Amino acid sequence: MQIDAHTHILSLASDADFTKQYGREGSLCIYRAHGRMPSHRCPTEHEWEAVETEDGMDGFGVVGPDETVAAHPGFDKLVALAISPQWLDGRLIGTVDVHGQTDVTGDPHPERCNEYIAGCVRQQPETIIGFGSVNPRYRGVRAAVDELGRMVEQDGLSGVKLYPMYQHWSPADREYAFPIYAAARDLGIPVMIHQAGSTRIDAKMEYARPAMLDDLGREFRDLKVIIAHCGTPWVDEAMFMLTKHPNFYTEISYHIATVTRRDLFLYLSRAEPMFVPLEKIMFGTDYPGFLYDPVALRDKLLTVNEEADRLGLPPIAQHKLDGVMGDNFAALLGLEVAA
């Protein structure tokens, strides 16, 4: 089975100009590293328009369920992640369906982020797995816990994605975070947490380190926890969290796009010597985005053994690569995998 365990969908806000500027903020470092933007001054509007036209990009972009599935030829499943409401620069942002691409009616609003993800699942039920999201700082912890229950019991979503660093709350906070973990445990759903860096200026790196999940792992031993982006840039720290906590997993989106195939092979080869079974590691892309082509990243993973001879190391067993490619995530969710 082939599964992309990390994709985003629809729009970030109803304000098109804001979403464009948000996308530019996140991608500026990429363009500069590629030598396509000046490094010692802010780009002009003309420079932005030139690279966006060349790449077919328009800021954060708006990607619907049909387009997302079409961008994943050969994939059996993909996980569409909601972004819960938060205030940023005086605007309320979060997943919205600005172009009516789902069956959810009414004016688009980030408070309905989980309803929109459920709408995407209904539109592509054989392929899309929906993960909702809640933010305990938006309307309080009680409201977040209630919404978590509603999105599972009414919308039928399969997991929850949390964004502590973006929403400025600590994942180790017993007042804000632990009630959400407890609710997810009681509902029997996994929690994916963005415990990794970010190119967003407003994101608080102090809340991003994977080791901040240690108390969660010690107290919620029956809760399945997925560390998003394998903790980049704290990759070793995230790996050790998987060593220590039996119920911790990771997916490799973002990281897989920013390392060479050689370094990807070395990352996977180092897992078992660190006492992390490869069954704990899952493929993801962070689609959409011009670095995050699902087909190219799938090929990168499935050809890593071509680096084995060059490095004088044993290849990774094919069934273990197939596991990373999707079977591991299917097992985590209890999906049926063909023999």
C-alpha angles and dihedrals in degrees: 000000000000117000132173101211096190125048135136125217145190117007136318096224141355090246105090094193091052093050089051092053091045091054091048093053092054096045101041093090090052094051091046092050089052091052093244098114131044113264100204102047139032115273118252122241089252091055091050093049091049096055093039091052092047092050096038090239130142108187115276090351133210115257122179130204096262092049091048093053091046089055089058105061111178094016118126098201141004132193116232111202125208122221110218122223120280137157115248124172090344094308130106108232134182139112111322134168099229097169101041095252092151133050092254107117132205134053113327113257132167091230086072093054093123093048089055092052089050088051090054090052091051090051094050103020096159094055115022122077112194125222115184128204139218133191117206091197095058102068100348138277096284092054091048092051091047091050090049090057093044095050091052100039098038106022095036095226117170104216146351132250118207128199108194098160093049095046095041102241128120118247086215094055110120093203099047106025109029097062088056092050090049092050092049090050092051091048091050096235130131122247121223113197128193096232097158140082127286137205090219111111094215094052113107109232090192088074095046107076115112092224088069086077093064095099089048090054093048096049104033102047094158095052117098108227124193117197105213121227091009088274097291120218089019093054096147091047091052090046091054090051086059089049093052103038118054092202096053124102136168141209123213104222116139090014093065090053096050102046131068121253087253092057091045089055090049091049092054093042092054095055101081095043084056088053093253113131112222086235086080093061123081137187120250136157111194087229131214111059134086092262093050108069104157094210095050092046092047089053090048091056097043093050098048091109089071084076093056097082092044090054096039091237131129116264122250112256111259094232089057092052088049087052092054089046092061118306092087093056091044089055092048091055094038095245119160113255120202115240 
